[in-house]
Amino acid sequence: MLDASAGVTHKVHGQAKRDVIGAMQGTIVELGPGTGVNMRYYAPGVHVIGIEPNRLMHERLRAKAAEHDVDLEIRTLRGESIDIDDESADGVIGTLVLCGVDDPRQVVNEVRRVLKPGGTYFFIEHVIAPVGSTTRKAQRVLLRPHRWLFNGCEITRETASVIRSAGFTDVEIREIDTGIRSGHVRHFISGTATK
């Protein structure tokens, strides 16, 4: 199911990923890299620490990293508690992650903790639709089946406020509406937060 949406995600978010992920150097932490859909965006040879608790993803993740010449290290951890030293990562990537974790606020706190001063957190996340919209009502009705089908993804979160309140020096967030054809998963945020 997760790989099925990779093509659409690339079409909508591919340019932003190329621009930000492709420019990152040094040690990069990727939260929830899954089957490796972001590996194509990294510069060859970059060192990525993948925080991926689902061992079923690891084989495909390693294959994608090898295909794109990414130096990948996988840690089977949850994003709420990362065993990485304070201020040791040059960048952190999280795409479609905060919708599927137990405590998004704690994950973002961990992101800020591990980033070096001046480091960048790049994110793309599903978010709840605007108040009063038909899409928001549909998200509420479909919350449980969506969560079950898509690896715990909860599409009713106010993720922008979590990121804005985390204490980053600079936060840039772009709201994206992919249109009615995307059904109840049409609303996203994309952006960067700098420590």
Biotite code that builds the C-alpha atoms (Angstrom):
import biotite.structure as struc

atoms = struc.array([
    struc.Atom([0.000, 0.000, 0.000], chain_id="A", res_id=1, res_name="MET", atom_name="CA", element="C"),
    struc.Atom([2.778, 2.449, 0.861], chain_id="A", res_id=2, res_name="LEU", atom_name="CA", element="C"),
    struc.Atom([4.576, 1.997, -2.465], chain_id="A", res_id=3, res_name="ASP", atom_name="CA", element="C"),
    struc.Atom([1.317, 2.423, -4.386], chain_id="A", res_id=4, res_name="ALA", atom_name="CA", element="C"),
    struc.Atom([1.169, 6.151, -3.643], chain_id="A", res_id=5, res_name="SER", atom_name="CA", element="C"),
    struc.Atom([4.867, 6.835, -4.326], chain_id="A", res_id=6, res_name="ALA", atom_name="CA", element="C"),
    struc.Atom([4.277, 7.923, -7.926], chain_id="A", res_id=7, res_name="GLY", atom_name="CA", element="C"),
    struc.Atom([1.604, 10.446, -6.987], chain_id="A", res_id=8, res_name="VAL", atom_name="CA", element="C"),
    struc.Atom([3.728, 11.740, -4.109], chain_id="A", res_id=9, res_name="THR", atom_name="CA", element="C"),
    struc.Atom([6.669, 12.182, -6.483], chain_id="A", res_id=10, res_name="HIS", atom_name="CA", element="C"),
    struc.Atom([4.507, 14.123, -8.933], chain_id="A", res_id=11, res_name="LYS", atom_name="CA", element="C"),
    struc.Atom([3.170, 16.478, -6.242], chain_id="A", res_id=12, res_name="VAL", atom_name="CA", element="C"),
    struc.Atom([6.242, 16.835, -4.005], chain_id="A", res_id=13, res_name="HIS", atom_name="CA", element="C"),
    struc.Atom([9.154, 15.690, -6.188], chain_id="A", res_id=14, res_name="GLY", atom_name="CA", element="C"),
    struc.Atom([10.524, 19.138, -7.001], chain_id="A", res_id=15, res_name="GLN", atom_name="CA", element="C"),
    struc.Atom([10.591, 20.221, -3.346], chain_id="A", res_id=16, res_name="ALA", atom_name="CA", element="C"),
    struc.Atom([12.317, 16.960, -2.447], chain_id="A", res_id=17, res_name="LYS", atom_name="CA", element="C"),
    struc.Atom([14.905, 17.404, -5.200], chain_id="A", res_id=18, res_name="ARG", atom_name="CA", element="C"),
    struc.Atom([15.608, 20.978, -4.106], chain_id="A", res_id=19, res_name="ASP", atom_name="CA", element="C"),
    struc.Atom([15.974, 20.366, -0.372], chain_id="A", res_id=20, res_name="VAL", atom_name="CA", element="C"),
    struc.Atom([16.993, 16.730, 0.047], chain_id="A", res_id=21, res_name="ILE", atom_name="CA", element="C"),
    struc.Atom([19.295, 16.880, -2.968], chain_id="A", res_id=22, res_name="GLY", atom_name="CA", element="C"),
    struc.Atom([21.209, 19.810, -1.467], chain_id="A", res_id=23, res_name="ALA", atom_name="CA", element="C"),
    struc.Atom([21.798, 18.171, 1.922], chain_id="A", res_id=24, res_name="MET", atom_name="CA", element="C"),
    struc.Atom([25.299, 17.020, 2.796], chain_id="A", res_id=25, res_name="GLN", atom_name="CA", element="C"),
    struc.Atom([26.916, 15.400, 5.814], chain_id="A", res_id=26, res_name="GLY", atom_name="CA", element="C"),
    struc.Atom([24.912, 13.190, 8.154], chain_id="A", res_id=27, res_name="THR", atom_name="CA", element="C"),
    struc.Atom([21.183, 13.129, 7.475], chain_id="A", res_id=28, res_name="ILE", atom_name="CA", element="C"),
    struc.Atom([18.582, 11.462, 9.668], chain_id="A", res_id=29, res_name="VAL", atom_name="CA", element="C"),
    struc.Atom([15.478, 10.243, 7.878], chain_id="A", res_id=30, res_name="GLU", atom_name="CA", element="C"),
    struc.Atom([12.499, 9.419, 10.045], chain_id="A", res_id=31, res_name="LEU", atom_name="CA", element="C"),
    struc.Atom([10.384, 6.548, 8.770], chain_id="A", res_id=32, res_name="GLY", atom_name="CA", element="C"),
    struc.Atom([12.092, 6.019, 5.418], chain_id="A", res_id=33, res_name="PRO", atom_name="CA", element="C"),
    struc.Atom([9.850, 2.985, 4.825], chain_id="A", res_id=34, res_name="GLY", atom_name="CA", element="C"),
    struc.Atom([10.694, 1.259, 1.548], chain_id="A", res_id=35, res_name="THR", atom_name="CA", element="C"),
    struc.Atom([13.099, 3.992, 0.445], chain_id="A", res_id=36, res_name="GLY", atom_name="CA", element="C"),
    struc.Atom([10.979, 6.288, -1.728], chain_id="A", res_id=37, res_name="VAL", atom_name="CA", element="C"),
    struc.Atom([13.223, 9.263, -0.847], chain_id="A", res_id=38, res_name="ASN", atom_name="CA", element="C"),
    struc.Atom([16.518, 7.545, -1.700], chain_id="A", res_id=39, res_name="MET", atom_name="CA", element="C"),
    struc.Atom([16.335, 8.834, -5.300], chain_id="A", res_id=40, res_name="ARG", atom_name="CA", element="C"),
    struc.Atom([16.614, 12.439, -4.084], chain_id="A", res_id=41, res_name="TYR", atom_name="CA", element="C"),
    struc.Atom([19.819, 12.183, -2.024], chain_id="A", res_id=42, res_name="TYR", atom_name="CA", element="C"),
    struc.Atom([23.182, 13.210, -3.437], chain_id="A", res_id=43, res_name="ALA", atom_name="CA", element="C"),
    struc.Atom([25.315, 10.115, -4.116], chain_id="A", res_id=44, res_name="PRO", atom_name="CA", element="C"),
    struc.Atom([27.434, 9.076, -1.149], chain_id="A", res_id=45, res_name="GLY", atom_name="CA", element="C"),
    struc.Atom([25.539, 11.060, 1.490], chain_id="A", res_id=46, res_name="VAL", atom_name="CA", element="C"),
    struc.Atom([25.316, 9.310, 4.888], chain_id="A", res_id=47, res_name="HIS", atom_name="CA", element="C"),
    struc.Atom([21.718, 8.633, 5.943], chain_id="A", res_id=48, res_name="VAL", atom_name="CA", element="C"),
    struc.Atom([20.647, 7.222, 9.285], chain_id="A", res_id=49, res_name="ILE", atom_name="CA", element="C"),
    struc.Atom([17.211, 5.719, 8.703], chain_id="A", res_id=50, res_name="GLY", atom_name="CA", element="C"),
    struc.Atom([15.007, 5.524, 11.787], chain_id="A", res_id=51, res_name="ILE", atom_name="CA", element="C"),
    struc.Atom([12.675, 2.719, 10.704], chain_id="A", res_id=52, res_name="GLU", atom_name="CA", element="C"),
    struc.Atom([10.934, 0.610, 13.356], chain_id="A", res_id=53, res_name="PRO", atom_name="CA", element="C"),
    struc.Atom([9.222, -1.670, 10.821], chain_id="A", res_id=54, res_name="ASN", atom_name="CA", element="C"),
    struc.Atom([11.692, -4.443, 10.006], chain_id="A", res_id=55, res_name="ARG", atom_name="CA", element="C"),
    struc.Atom([9.533, -5.559, 7.059], chain_id="A", res_id=56, res_name="LEU", atom_name="CA", element="C"),
    struc.Atom([10.646, -2.400, 5.249], chain_id="A", res_id=57, res_name="MET", atom_name="CA", element="C"),
    struc.Atom([14.394, -2.903, 5.737], chain_id="A", res_id=58, res_name="HIS", atom_name="CA", element="C"),
    struc.Atom([15.177, -5.164, 2.775], chain_id="A", res_id=59, res_name="GLU", atom_name="CA", element="C"),
    struc.Atom([13.520, -2.860, 0.212], chain_id="A", res_id=60, res_name="ARG", atom_name="CA", element="C"),
    struc.Atom([15.006, 0.189, 1.950], chain_id="A", res_id=61, res_name="LEU", atom_name="CA", element="C"),
    struc.Atom([18.542, -1.233, 1.662], chain_id="A", res_id=62, res_name="ARG", atom_name="CA", element="C"),
    struc.Atom([17.955, -2.088, -2.006], chain_id="A", res_id=63, res_name="ALA", atom_name="CA", element="C"),
    struc.Atom([16.804, 1.470, -2.821], chain_id="A", res_id=64, res_name="LYS", atom_name="CA", element="C"),
    struc.Atom([19.779, 2.975, -0.978], chain_id="A", res_id=65, res_name="ALA", atom_name="CA", element="C"),
    struc.Atom([22.179, 0.735, -2.912], chain_id="A", res_id=66, res_name="ALA", atom_name="CA", element="C"),
    struc.Atom([20.467, 1.602, -6.209], chain_id="A", res_id=67, res_name="GLU", atom_name="CA", element="C"),
    struc.Atom([21.014, 5.326, -5.563], chain_id="A", res_id=68, res_name="HIS", atom_name="CA", element="C"),
    struc.Atom([24.477, 5.091, -3.946], chain_id="A", res_id=69, res_name="ASP", atom_name="CA", element="C"),
    struc.Atom([23.281, 6.269, -0.530], chain_id="A", res_id=70, res_name="VAL", atom_name="CA", element="C"),
    struc.Atom([25.376, 5.289, 2.495], chain_id="A", res_id=71, res_name="ASP", atom_name="CA", element="C"),
    struc.Atom([22.524, 3.964, 4.645], chain_id="A", res_id=72, res_name="LEU", atom_name="CA", element="C"),
    struc.Atom([22.539, 2.918, 8.275], chain_id="A", res_id=73, res_name="GLU", atom_name="CA", element="C"),
    struc.Atom([19.223, 1.592, 9.620], chain_id="A", res_id=74, res_name="ILE", atom_name="CA", element="C"),
    struc.Atom([18.205, 1.866, 13.251], chain_id="A", res_id=75, res_name="ARG", atom_name="CA", element="C"),
    struc.Atom([15.120, 0.000, 14.399], chain_id="A", res_id=76, res_name="THR", atom_name="CA", element="C"),
    struc.Atom([13.785, 2.725, 16.647], chain_id="A", res_id=77, res_name="LEU", atom_name="CA", element="C"),
    struc.Atom([10.709, 4.864, 17.053], chain_id="A", res_id=78, res_name="ARG", atom_name="CA", element="C"),
    struc.Atom([10.925, 8.568, 16.286], chain_id="A", res_id=79, res_name="GLY", atom_name="CA", element="C"),
    struc.Atom([9.987, 9.534, 19.837], chain_id="A", res_id=80, res_name="GLU", atom_name="CA", element="C"),
    struc.Atom([13.341, 8.291, 21.138], chain_id="A", res_id=81, res_name="SER", atom_name="CA", element="C"),
    struc.Atom([16.294, 8.502, 18.745], chain_id="A", res_id=82, res_name="ILE", atom_name="CA", element="C"),
    struc.Atom([19.702, 7.208, 19.908], chain_id="A", res_id=83, res_name="ASP", atom_name="CA", element="C"),
    struc.Atom([21.596, 9.990, 18.172], chain_id="A", res_id=84, res_name="ILE", atom_name="CA", element="C"),
    struc.Atom([23.725, 12.553, 20.003], chain_id="A", res_id=85, res_name="ASP", atom_name="CA", element="C"),
    struc.Atom([22.528, 16.111, 20.509], chain_id="A", res_id=86, res_name="ASP", atom_name="CA", element="C"),
    struc.Atom([23.403, 18.470, 17.643], chain_id="A", res_id=87, res_name="GLU", atom_name="CA", element="C"),
    struc.Atom([24.976, 15.739, 15.498], chain_id="A", res_id=88, res_name="SER", atom_name="CA", element="C"),
    struc.Atom([22.800, 15.751, 12.346], chain_id="A", res_id=89, res_name="ALA", atom_name="CA", element="C"),
    struc.Atom([23.225, 18.191, 9.472], chain_id="A", res_id=90, res_name="ASP", atom_name="CA", element="C"),
    struc.Atom([19.658, 17.588, 8.345], chain_id="A", res_id=91, res_name="GLY", atom_name="CA", element="C"),
    struc.Atom([16.524, 15.644, 9.211], chain_id="A", res_id=92, res_name="VAL", atom_name="CA", element="C"),
    struc.Atom([13.943, 14.402, 6.716], chain_id="A", res_id=93, res_name="ILE", atom_name="CA", element="C"),
    struc.Atom([10.402, 13.374, 7.588], chain_id="A", res_id=94, res_name="GLY", atom_name="CA", element="C"),
    struc.Atom([7.924, 12.790, 4.799], chain_id="A", res_id=95, res_name="THR", atom_name="CA", element="C"),
    struc.Atom([4.490, 11.469, 5.711], chain_id="A", res_id=96, res_name="LEU", atom_name="CA", element="C"),
    struc.Atom([5.752, 10.454, 9.148], chain_id="A", res_id=97, res_name="VAL", atom_name="CA", element="C"),
    struc.Atom([4.095, 12.609, 11.816], chain_id="A", res_id=98, res_name="LEU", atom_name="CA", element="C"),
    struc.Atom([0.668, 11.348, 10.769], chain_id="A", res_id=99, res_name="CYS", atom_name="CA", element="C"),
    struc.Atom([1.700, 7.834, 11.815], chain_id="A", res_id=100, res_name="GLY", atom_name="CA", element="C"),
    struc.Atom([3.558, 8.260, 15.119], chain_id="A", res_id=101, res_name="VAL", atom_name="CA", element="C"),
    struc.Atom([2.120, 8.057, 18.628], chain_id="A", res_id=102, res_name="ASP", atom_name="CA", element="C"),
    struc.Atom([3.451, 11.429, 19.808], chain_id="A", res_id=103, res_name="ASP", atom_name="CA", element="C"),
    struc.Atom([4.191, 13.932, 17.006], chain_id="A", res_id=104, res_name="PRO", atom_name="CA", element="C"),
    struc.Atom([5.265, 16.635, 19.466], chain_id="A", res_id=105, res_name="ARG", atom_name="CA", element="C"),
    struc.Atom([7.928, 14.368, 20.986], chain_id="A", res_id=106, res_name="GLN", atom_name="CA", element="C"),
    struc.Atom([9.186, 13.359, 17.535], chain_id="A", res_id=107, res_name="VAL", atom_name="CA", element="C"),
    struc.Atom([9.602, 17.021, 16.543], chain_id="A", res_id=108, res_name="VAL", atom_name="CA", element="C"),
    struc.Atom([11.394, 17.683, 19.853], chain_id="A", res_id=109, res_name="ASN", atom_name="CA", element="C"),
    struc.Atom([13.803, 14.867, 18.968], chain_id="A", res_id=110, res_name="GLU", atom_name="CA", element="C"),
    struc.Atom([14.331, 16.380, 15.515], chain_id="A", res_id=111, res_name="VAL", atom_name="CA", element="C"),
    struc.Atom([15.286, 19.703, 17.063], chain_id="A", res_id=112, res_name="ARG", atom_name="CA", element="C"),
    struc.Atom([17.541, 18.008, 19.632], chain_id="A", res_id=113, res_name="ARG", atom_name="CA", element="C"),
    struc.Atom([19.615, 16.053, 17.096], chain_id="A", res_id=114, res_name="VAL", atom_name="CA", element="C"),
    struc.Atom([19.981, 18.893, 14.562], chain_id="A", res_id=115, res_name="LEU", atom_name="CA", element="C"),
    struc.Atom([23.145, 20.957, 14.564], chain_id="A", res_id=116, res_name="LYS", atom_name="CA", element="C"),
    struc.Atom([22.653, 24.718, 14.910], chain_id="A", res_id=117, res_name="PRO", atom_name="CA", element="C"),
    struc.Atom([21.683, 25.952, 11.452], chain_id="A", res_id=118, res_name="GLY", atom_name="CA", element="C"),
    struc.Atom([20.568, 22.446, 10.426], chain_id="A", res_id=119, res_name="GLY", atom_name="CA", element="C"),
    struc.Atom([17.399, 21.924, 8.401], chain_id="A", res_id=120, res_name="THR", atom_name="CA", element="C"),
    struc.Atom([14.354, 19.763, 9.058], chain_id="A", res_id=121, res_name="TYR", atom_name="CA", element="C"),
    struc.Atom([12.442, 19.084, 5.820], chain_id="A", res_id=122, res_name="PHE", atom_name="CA", element="C"),
    struc.Atom([8.893, 17.777, 6.121], chain_id="A", res_id=123, res_name="PHE", atom_name="CA", element="C"),
    struc.Atom([5.849, 16.841, 4.088], chain_id="A", res_id=124, res_name="ILE", atom_name="CA", element="C"),
    struc.Atom([2.817, 15.787, 6.091], chain_id="A", res_id=125, res_name="GLU", atom_name="CA", element="C"),
    struc.Atom([-0.856, 14.956, 5.720], chain_id="A", res_id=126, res_name="HIS", atom_name="CA", element="C"),
    struc.Atom([-2.987, 17.381, 7.721], chain_id="A", res_id=127, res_name="VAL", atom_name="CA", element="C"),
    struc.Atom([-6.594, 17.907, 8.624], chain_id="A", res_id=128, res_name="ILE", atom_name="CA", element="C"),
    struc.Atom([-8.753, 19.780, 6.115], chain_id="A", res_id=129, res_name="ALA", atom_name="CA", element="C"),
    struc.Atom([-10.093, 23.292, 6.842], chain_id="A", res_id=130, res_name="PRO", atom_name="CA", element="C"),
    struc.Atom([-12.832, 23.727, 9.442], chain_id="A", res_id=131, res_name="VAL", atom_name="CA", element="C"),
    struc.Atom([-16.332, 23.293, 8.009], chain_id="A", res_id=132, res_name="GLY", atom_name="CA", element="C"),
    struc.Atom([-15.179, 21.563, 4.811], chain_id="A", res_id=133, res_name="SER", atom_name="CA", element="C"),
    struc.Atom([-16.739, 18.380, 3.457], chain_id="A", res_id=134, res_name="THR", atom_name="CA", element="C"),
    struc.Atom([-13.240, 16.893, 3.314], chain_id="A", res_id=135, res_name="THR", atom_name="CA", element="C"),
    struc.Atom([-12.775, 17.435, 7.056], chain_id="A", res_id=136, res_name="ARG", atom_name="CA", element="C"),
    struc.Atom([-16.042, 15.603, 7.735], chain_id="A", res_id=137, res_name="LYS", atom_name="CA", element="C"),
    struc.Atom([-14.935, 12.743, 5.473], chain_id="A", res_id=138, res_name="ALA", atom_name="CA", element="C"),
    struc.Atom([-11.579, 12.565, 7.277], chain_id="A", res_id=139, res_name="GLN", atom_name="CA", element="C"),
    struc.Atom([-13.376, 12.125, 10.601], chain_id="A", res_id=140, res_name="ARG", atom_name="CA", element="C"),
    struc.Atom([-15.589, 9.338, 9.220], chain_id="A", res_id=141, res_name="VAL", atom_name="CA", element="C"),
    struc.Atom([-12.726, 7.535, 7.453], chain_id="A", res_id=142, res_name="LEU", atom_name="CA", element="C"),
    struc.Atom([-10.121, 7.976, 10.200], chain_id="A", res_id=143, res_name="LEU", atom_name="CA", element="C"),
    struc.Atom([-10.117, 4.367, 11.460], chain_id="A", res_id=144, res_name="ARG", atom_name="CA", element="C"),
    struc.Atom([-10.166, 2.528, 8.121], chain_id="A", res_id=145, res_name="PRO", atom_name="CA", element="C"),
    struc.Atom([-7.542, 4.912, 6.716], chain_id="A", res_id=146, res_name="HIS", atom_name="CA", element="C"),
    struc.Atom([-5.305, 4.324, 9.730], chain_id="A", res_id=147, res_name="ARG", atom_name="CA", element="C"),
    struc.Atom([-5.668, 0.564, 9.313], chain_id="A", res_id=148, res_name="TRP", atom_name="CA", element="C"),
    struc.Atom([-4.964, 0.588, 5.562], chain_id="A", res_id=149, res_name="LEU", atom_name="CA", element="C"),
    struc.Atom([-2.023, 3.004, 5.653], chain_id="A", res_id=150, res_name="PHE", atom_name="CA", element="C"),
    struc.Atom([0.294, 1.855, 8.435], chain_id="A", res_id=151, res_name="ASN", atom_name="CA", element="C"),
    struc.Atom([-1.228, 3.968, 11.218], chain_id="A", res_id=152, res_name="GLY", atom_name="CA", element="C"),
    struc.Atom([-1.580, 7.211, 9.236], chain_id="A", res_id=153, res_name="CYS", atom_name="CA", element="C"),
    struc.Atom([-3.848, 9.634, 11.100], chain_id="A", res_id=154, res_name="GLU", atom_name="CA", element="C"),
    struc.Atom([-5.059, 12.338, 8.708], chain_id="A", res_id=155, res_name="ILE", atom_name="CA", element="C"),
    struc.Atom([-6.742, 14.575, 11.282], chain_id="A", res_id=156, res_name="THR", atom_name="CA", element="C"),
    struc.Atom([-3.690, 16.123, 12.922], chain_id="A", res_id=157, res_name="ARG", atom_name="CA", element="C"),
    struc.Atom([-2.868, 19.843, 13.285], chain_id="A", res_id=158, res_name="GLU", atom_name="CA", element="C"),
    struc.Atom([0.792, 19.232, 12.424], chain_id="A", res_id=159, res_name="THR", atom_name="CA", element="C"),
    struc.Atom([1.713, 22.783, 11.396], chain_id="A", res_id=160, res_name="ALA", atom_name="CA", element="C"),
    struc.Atom([1.082, 24.081, 14.921], chain_id="A", res_id=161, res_name="SER", atom_name="CA", element="C"),
    struc.Atom([3.232, 21.272, 16.387], chain_id="A", res_id=162, res_name="VAL", atom_name="CA", element="C"),
    struc.Atom([6.173, 22.263, 14.185], chain_id="A", res_id=163, res_name="ILE", atom_name="CA", element="C"),
    struc.Atom([5.704, 26.022, 14.691], chain_id="A", res_id=164, res_name="ARG", atom_name="CA", element="C"),
    struc.Atom([5.673, 25.660, 18.488], chain_id="A", res_id=165, res_name="SER", atom_name="CA", element="C"),
    struc.Atom([8.785, 23.440, 18.715], chain_id="A", res_id=166, res_name="ALA", atom_name="CA", element="C"),
    struc.Atom([11.308, 26.261, 19.159], chain_id="A", res_id=167, res_name="GLY", atom_name="CA", element="C"),
    struc.Atom([12.979, 26.355, 15.749], chain_id="A", res_id=168, res_name="PHE", atom_name="CA", element="C"),
    struc.Atom([14.685, 29.598, 14.714], chain_id="A", res_id=169, res_name="THR", atom_name="CA", element="C"),
    struc.Atom([12.867, 29.769, 11.383], chain_id="A", res_id=170, res_name="ASP", atom_name="CA", element="C"),
    struc.Atom([9.877, 27.819, 10.052], chain_id="A", res_id=171, res_name="VAL", atom_name="CA", element="C"),
    struc.Atom([8.527, 27.992, 6.513], chain_id="A", res_id=172, res_name="GLU", atom_name="CA", element="C"),
    struc.Atom([5.313, 26.080, 5.805], chain_id="A", res_id=173, res_name="ILE", atom_name="CA", element="C"),
    struc.Atom([3.403, 25.832, 2.550], chain_id="A", res_id=174, res_name="ARG", atom_name="CA", element="C"),
    struc.Atom([-0.159, 24.496, 2.551], chain_id="A", res_id=175, res_name="GLU", atom_name="CA", element="C"),
    struc.Atom([-0.998, 22.216, -0.368], chain_id="A", res_id=176, res_name="ILE", atom_name="CA", element="C"),
    struc.Atom([-4.441, 21.158, -1.588], chain_id="A", res_id=177, res_name="ASP", atom_name="CA", element="C"),
    struc.Atom([-4.071, 18.464, -4.240], chain_id="A", res_id=178, res_name="THR", atom_name="CA", element="C"),
    struc.Atom([-7.721, 18.726, -5.266], chain_id="A", res_id=179, res_name="GLY", atom_name="CA", element="C"),
    struc.Atom([-10.911, 16.762, -5.090], chain_id="A", res_id=180, res_name="ILE", atom_name="CA", element="C"),
    struc.Atom([-9.452, 13.771, -6.959], chain_id="A", res_id=181, res_name="ARG", atom_name="CA", element="C"),
    struc.Atom([-7.287, 13.086, -3.900], chain_id="A", res_id=182, res_name="SER", atom_name="CA", element="C"),
    struc.Atom([-10.394, 12.551, -1.808], chain_id="A", res_id=183, res_name="GLY", atom_name="CA", element="C"),
    struc.Atom([-9.938, 12.780, 1.944], chain_id="A", res_id=184, res_name="HIS", atom_name="CA", element="C"),
    struc.Atom([-6.104, 12.950, 1.706], chain_id="A", res_id=185, res_name="VAL", atom_name="CA", element="C"),
    struc.Atom([-5.910, 16.141, -0.349], chain_id="A", res_id=186, res_name="ARG", atom_name="CA", element="C"),
    struc.Atom([-4.426, 18.454, 2.310], chain_id="A", res_id=187, res_name="HIS", atom_name="CA", element="C"),
    struc.Atom([-0.689, 18.549, 3.041], chain_id="A", res_id=188, res_name="PHE", atom_name="CA", element="C"),
    struc.Atom([1.920, 20.842, 4.480], chain_id="A", res_id=189, res_name="ILE", atom_name="CA", element="C"),
    struc.Atom([5.459, 21.020, 3.158], chain_id="A", res_id=190, res_name="SER", atom_name="CA", element="C"),
    struc.Atom([8.365, 23.064, 4.380], chain_id="A", res_id=191, res_name="GLY", atom_name="CA", element="C"),
    struc.Atom([11.507, 23.494, 6.387], chain_id="A", res_id=192, res_name="THR", atom_name="CA", element="C"),
    struc.Atom([12.376, 24.324, 9.955], chain_id="A", res_id=193, res_name="ALA", atom_name="CA", element="C"),
    struc.Atom([15.845, 25.600, 10.815], chain_id="A", res_id=194, res_name="THR", atom_name="CA", element="C"),
    struc.Atom([17.455, 25.214, 14.222], chain_id="A", res_id=195, res_name="LYS", atom_name="CA", element="C"),
])
